[in-house]
Amino acid sequence: MASKKQLSADAPAFAPVSTPPNNDETIPVAPAAVEDQRAVVADKLRRLQHAQRAQLKAMLPKLPEGPAKLQLKKKIWAIEKELFPKEAAAPPPRRAIEAVAAEALPAPSSRATALLGKYSATAAARRASSDVDIVVPARRAPAAPPASAGTVKASASDILRRYSSSAAAQRKDEASQYAAHGYCLLKGWLAADAVEALRDDLKSSRRAHGLDDDALEARDLNVDFIGLSVKDRLGADSTARTEAWAYRRLRRAATSREDGFVSERCVLGALAAAAQQAAGFERPHLLSEVFVVKPALSKTSFDWHRDDAKQLEKVGGIESAEAFCSTWAPLDDCTAASGTLELRSKKTGASQVIECEPGDVVVFAKDAWHRSSANASDGDRSVHYAQFSPTPLLLDGRPLWFAVPCEPTRESVDETRSRADACTVMPRVVRNALSKPWALPDDALSIKCTVFRSPQGKFCLDGTRHPDALLTQSMASRGVVGDVLSSEVAAYAVLDDLGDGKALALPACPLPDLSGTRPPQFFIAHGKCETQLHRDAFANCYVCLHGERTWTIAHAAHGYLERAPGAVSGDDDGRVRKVSVTLRAGDALVLPKDWWHAVAAADGAGGYSAAANFYFDHEVEGAPAAKRRKL
């Protein structure tokens, strides 16, 4: 067996030269490199963090909603931030920066080119002639015009095309300012009627909840009109959180106003369009909306803060990756004296006081720092304050606040009315569409149905709040078709789910080019009857079977006529262009879905009139459209 000394002598010399030689009693061991030791420690730490993250995630479903669960989520987010750091974007190469700068600058004139050629230099020449290292991007001089062309003068159209700020260029400028600084100002964005409608909403809300100046000061100047109205009664699964028509109903109830279409169009249309233009949200979703009112001579001010710290508190606060932007729409003149908004640029760090007036909209990012001073003026400073997100913000699969999909548009109600009136033309009418006359079979008189009676002859069958509706519903009774014909007052009945319609000897849809026909619907009336203005969720082919039916029609774009958000019935404001047509027995009319119409009936032989309706799921004489539930 070899001795220790022999082992030591035969062993390779692992120790570096700078270390003292080993004595005979030790075996030399190679020390690990410092970098390797750090890698091993880092790997062990990552393994522990992964194990801790898995353990915390397993505990998460067992905890009820509350502070403890929120703290646990914050721990998980902190661990994930260390485990999965975001890589910083590499800066663009210098040549790319110079190319962008060259494109952004206007092309120099011939005089400017000569001056640049005389006084400017490339990087190498500048460094050689000066001890100051300033690099000026070299610019290619424009090509000289042909000798035969002589002196070329730019036309007015060329100047306008080159130097005027078109709508597209303006949108690009606003979007680029938002991207660079985190905010932008859209001048004159809202129409005057939209601003006035928001003012009416604010006045109505303050009156309904007794919010005088003292009450506002106690609430940090915040008028959360929807929160004050519903308190904690709005469930997490409420359709008002995710459906536009339901949110509009909730909003009208909160503002105690029945005529809220203009302000709804402003919030879900014009302000959503502002978020779309500035922040680039393709389909904005309304997250929340409130009013903020600083009474005259109010001493309340708001220090520097960010909106994401509060709005996203439940999903990580400023650490959350969720995106949204805020719209700030003044309802009064906002100046430095009245405590207007002050924003800090992300790019330069400098702050800017935004002085604006009613109709303007300020859009700023969730992480933009902003503040406002006290109101030293003798008038109120009121603003509408809303947030929009590019996608629904969810917490445990449910909306964090609201997630109402918007339809961005700047079109005012008057502009909509003009556009819809211009499109209102008589739909397709086919005379004598039936191949043979129709008559009510004798045995059909005993078919059961609900009979509606009205001494006035007006019918509102969808149950909305309307005098005619209440009258008609109160006089409804179960009966048979024969009861309609024998009624002493005007009577009306609608029969659905008729199958093939053989019991009433109904013909097939007389227009075979309308595919996808749904089961027919049968109408029978006695006396001069008239329905309310309403719309259908499907396109339909309406066939007059007996007597006469006069249709009065308006375009579907007159959505503001609806009696309640999402309702099928509407109120005629007297300013809508309408067209009328009278159908006689055998005539057919094809109407697109959502077009407004009222139908008046006139008796034929036998003291009654009748008609059949064939709904179908396709656009009128066009490509198929997605099915939609009946309103």
ChimeraX attribute file (.defattr): number of C-alpha atoms within 10 A of each C-alpha:
attribute: neighborCount
match mode: 1-to-1
recipient: residues
	/A:1	4
	/A:2	6
	/A:3	8
	/A:4	13
	/A:5	14
	/A:6	11
	/A:7	14
	/A:8	17
	/A:9	12
	/A:10	9
	/A:11	12
	/A:12	11
	/A:13	15
	/A:14	11
	/A:15	14
	/A:16	10
	/A:17	8
	/A:18	6
	/A:19	7
	/A:20	8
	/A:21	11
	/A:22	12
	/A:23	10
	/A:24	13
	/A:25	10
	/A:26	11
	/A:27	16
	/A:28	16
	/A:29	11
	/A:30	9
	/A:31	9
	/A:32	8
	/A:33	8
	/A:34	8
	/A:35	8
	/A:36	10
	/A:37	11
	/A:38	11
	/A:39	11
	/A:40	11
	/A:41	11
	/A:42	12
	/A:43	12
	/A:44	12
	/A:45	13
	/A:46	15
	/A:47	13
	/A:48	12
	/A:49	17
	/A:50	15
	/A:51	12
	/A:52	15
	/A:53	19
	/A:54	12
	/A:55	12
	/A:56	15
	/A:57	14
	/A:58	10
	/A:59	12
	/A:60	16
	/A:61	10
	/A:62	9
	/A:63	12
	/A:64	10
	/A:65	10
	/A:66	9
	/A:67	11
	/A:68	12
	/A:69	16
	/A:70	18
	/A:71	13
	/A:72	16
	/A:73	18
	/A:74	17
	/A:75	15
	/A:76	19
	/A:77	17
	/A:78	14
	/A:79	16
	/A:80	14
	/A:81	12
	/A:82	11
	/A:83	15
	/A:84	8
	/A:85	8
	/A:86	8
	/A:87	6
	/A:88	6
	/A:89	6
	/A:90	6
	/A:91	7
	/A:92	8
	/A:93	8
	/A:94	8
	/A:95	10
	/A:96	10
	/A:97	12
	/A:98	15
	/A:99	13
	/A:100	10
	/A:101	12
	/A:102	15
	/A:103	10
	/A:104	9
	/A:105	8
	/A:106	10
	/A:107	14
	/A:108	15
	/A:109	11
	/A:110	12
	/A:111	9
	/A:112	12
	/A:113	16
	/A:114	13
	/A:115	12
	/A:116	15
	/A:117	14
	/A:118	9
	/A:119	7
	/A:120	17
	/A:121	18
	/A:122	14
	/A:123	14
	/A:124	11
	/A:125	11
	/A:126	16
	/A:127	14
	/A:128	10
	/A:129	10
	/A:130	9
	/A:131	8
	/A:132	9
	/A:133	12
	/A:134	13
	/A:135	14
	/A:136	12
	/A:137	16
	/A:138	15
	/A:139	18
	/A:140	10
	/A:141	15
	/A:142	11
	/A:143	6
	/A:144	7
	/A:145	10
	/A:146	8
	/A:147	7
	/A:148	6
	/A:149	7
	/A:150	8
	/A:151	9
	/A:152	7
	/A:153	7
	/A:154	8
	/A:155	9
	/A:156	9
	/A:157	10
	/A:158	11
	/A:159	10
	/A:160	11
	/A:161	11
	/A:162	11
	/A:163	10
	/A:164	12
	/A:165	12
	/A:166	12
	/A:167	9
	/A:168	8
	/A:169	11
	/A:170	13
	/A:171	15
	/A:172	14
	/A:173	15
	/A:174	19
	/A:175	20
	/A:176	16
	/A:177	18
	/A:178	22
	/A:179	18
	/A:180	14
	/A:181	19
	/A:182	24
	/A:183	27
	/A:184	23
	/A:185	21
	/A:186	19
	/A:187	13
	/A:188	13
	/A:189	18
	/A:190	21
	/A:191	17
	/A:192	12
	/A:193	16
	/A:194	22
	/A:195	22
	/A:196	16
	/A:197	19
	/A:198	23
	/A:199	20
	/A:200	16
	/A:201	22
	/A:202	24
	/A:203	13
	/A:204	17
	/A:205	23
	/A:206	19
	/A:207	13
	/A:208	15
	/A:209	15
	/A:210	11
	/A:211	18
	/A:212	11
	/A:213	17
	/A:214	11
	/A:215	15
	/A:216	18
	/A:217	17
	/A:218	10
	/A:219	13
	/A:220	14
	/A:221	21
	/A:222	17
	/A:223	23
	/A:224	19
	/A:225	23
	/A:226	19
	/A:227	14
	/A:228	13
	/A:229	19
	/A:230	13
	/A:231	9
	/A:232	9
	/A:233	9
	/A:234	15
	/A:235	10
	/A:236	14
	/A:237	10
	/A:238	15
	/A:239	17
	/A:240	20
	/A:241	24
	/A:242	21
	/A:243	15
	/A:244	22
	/A:245	16
	/A:246	17
	/A:247	20
	/A:248	22
	/A:249	17
	/A:250	20
	/A:251	22
	/A:252	20
	/A:253	16
	/A:254	21
	/A:255	22
	/A:256	16
	/A:257	14
	/A:258	13
	/A:259	15
	/A:260	23
	/A:261	20
	/A:262	19
	/A:263	23
	/A:264	22
	/A:265	24
	/A:266	26
	/A:267	24
	/A:268	22
	/A:269	20
	/A:270	25
	/A:271	31
	/A:272	29
	/A:273	24
	/A:274	27
	/A:275	30
	/A:276	21
	/A:277	19
	/A:278	27
	/A:279	29
	/A:280	15
	/A:281	20
	/A:282	15
	/A:283	18
	/A:284	30
	/A:285	27
	/A:286	28
	/A:287	26
	/A:288	20
	/A:289	20
	/A:290	17
	/A:291	23
	/A:292	21
	/A:293	23
	/A:294	27
	/A:295	24
	/A:296	16
	/A:297	17
	/A:298	23
	/A:299	13
	/A:300	16
	/A:301	15
	/A:302	13
	/A:303	11
	/A:304	13
	/A:305	14
	/A:306	17
	/A:307	21
	/A:308	23
	/A:309	17
	/A:310	12
	/A:311	19
	/A:312	21
	/A:313	14
	/A:314	17
	/A:315	22
	/A:316	20
	/A:317	17
	/A:318	17
	/A:319	15
	/A:320	14
	/A:321	10
	/A:322	18
	/A:323	18
	/A:324	27
	/A:325	26
	/A:326	27
	/A:327	24
	/A:328	20
	/A:329	26
	/A:330	28
	/A:331	23
	/A:332	19
	/A:333	18
	/A:334	22
	/A:335	18
	/A:336	18
	/A:337	14
	/A:338	26
	/A:339	27
	/A:340	23
	/A:341	21
	/A:342	18
	/A:343	23
	/A:344	19
	/A:345	19
	/A:346	17
	/A:347	11
	/A:348	9
	/A:349	11
	/A:350	10
	/A:351	14
	/A:352	12
	/A:353	16
	/A:354	18
	/A:355	18
	/A:356	23
	/A:357	16
	/A:358	22
	/A:359	21
	/A:360	21
	/A:361	27
	/A:362	23
	/A:363	26
	/A:364	27
	/A:365	24
	/A:366	23
	/A:367	17
	/A:368	20
	/A:369	21
	/A:370	20
	/A:371	18
	/A:372	19
	/A:373	19
	/A:374	19
	/A:375	24
	/A:376	18
	/A:377	17
	/A:378	12
	/A:379	15
	/A:380	21
	/A:381	23
	/A:382	23
	/A:383	25
	/A:384	21
	/A:385	21
	/A:386	20
	/A:387	26
	/A:388	33
	/A:389	28
	/A:390	22
	/A:391	19
	/A:392	24
	/A:393	22
	/A:394	14
	/A:395	11
	/A:396	7
	/A:397	8
	/A:398	16
	/A:399	18
	/A:400	19
	/A:401	18
	/A:402	26
	/A:403	27
	/A:404	27
	/A:405	22
	/A:406	21
	/A:407	18
	/A:408	23
	/A:409	17
	/A:410	18
	/A:411	16
	/A:412	19
	/A:413	19
	/A:414	11
	/A:415	11
	/A:416	15
	/A:417	20
	/A:418	15
	/A:419	15
	/A:420	19
	/A:421	18
	/A:422	11
	/A:423	14
	/A:424	18
	/A:425	15
	/A:426	17
	/A:427	14
	/A:428	14
	/A:429	18
	/A:430	16
	/A:431	14
	/A:432	17
	/A:433	17
	/A:434	20
	/A:435	9
	/A:436	9
	/A:437	11
	/A:438	17
	/A:439	12
	/A:440	15
	/A:441	11
	/A:442	9
	/A:443	11
	/A:444	15
	/A:445	15
	/A:446	12
	/A:447	13
	/A:448	14
	/A:449	18
	/A:450	17
	/A:451	25
	/A:452	27
	/A:453	27
	/A:454	21
	/A:455	15
	/A:456	14
	/A:457	22
	/A:458	22
	/A:459	24
	/A:460	22
	/A:461	19
	/A:462	15
	/A:463	14
	/A:464	16
	/A:465	12
	/A:466	15
	/A:467	11
	/A:468	20
	/A:469	19
	/A:470	15
	/A:471	18
	/A:472	24
	/A:473	18
	/A:474	12
	/A:475	14
	/A:476	16
	/A:477	12
	/A:478	10
	/A:479	16
	/A:480	17
	/A:481	22
	/A:482	17
	/A:483	20
	/A:484	25
	/A:485	21
	/A:486	13
	/A:487	16
	/A:488	13
	/A:489	18
	/A:490	22
	/A:491	28
	/A:492	33
	/A:493	23
	/A:494	17
	/A:495	17
	/A:496	14
	/A:497	11
	/A:498	14
	/A:499	11
	/A:500	13
	/A:501	17
	/A:502	11
	/A:503	13
	/A:504	18
	/A:505	13
	/A:506	20
	/A:507	18
	/A:508	16
	/A:509	23
	/A:510	19
	/A:511	14
	/A:512	9
	/A:513	9
	/A:514	21
	/A:515	15
	/A:516	13
	/A:517	18
	/A:518	16
	/A:519	17
	/A:520	24
	/A:521	19
	/A:522	21
	/A:523	16
	/A:524	23
	/A:525	30
	/A:526	27
	/A:527	22
	/A:528	19
	/A:529	24
	/A:530	22
	/A:531	18
	/A:532	23
	/A:533	22
	/A:534	25
	/A:535	23
	/A:536	18
	/A:537	18
	/A:538	24
	/A:539	23
	/A:540	24
	/A:541	24
	/A:542	24
	/A:543	30
	/A:544	27
	/A:545	27
	/A:546	27
	/A:547	21
	/A:548	22
	/A:549	26
	/A:550	17
	/A:551	18
	/A:552	17
	/A:553	25
	/A:554	26
	/A:555	25
	/A:556	18
	/A:557	18
	/A:558	22
	/A:559	19
	/A:560	22
	/A:561	22
	/A:562	20
	/A:563	20
	/A:564	22
	/A:565	24
	/A:566	14
	/A:567	16
	/A:568	23
	/A:569	28
	/A:570	22
	/A:571	14
	/A:572	17
	/A:573	8
	/A:574	7
	/A:575	8
	/A:576	17
	/A:577	17
	/A:578	17
	/A:579	15
	/A:580	15
	/A:581	15
	/A:582	16
	/A:583	25
	/A:584	21
	/A:585	22
	/A:586	22
	/A:587	22
	/A:588	26
	/A:589	22
	/A:590	22
	/A:591	23
	/A:592	22
	/A:593	20
	/A:594	20
	/A:595	20
	/A:596	27
	/A:597	23
	/A:598	18
	/A:599	18
	/A:600	18
	/A:601	28
	/A:602	20
	/A:603	19
	/A:604	16
	/A:605	8
	/A:606	10
	/A:607	13
	/A:608	22
	/A:609	27
	/A:610	26
	/A:611	26
	/A:612	24
	/A:613	22
	/A:614	22
	/A:615	24
	/A:616	23
	/A:617	20
	/A:618	21
	/A:619	18
	/A:620	22
	/A:621	13
	/A:622	8
	/A:623	7
	/A:624	13
	/A:625	10
	/A:626	8
	/A:627	11
	/A:628	9
	/A:629	7
	/A:630	8
	/A:631	13
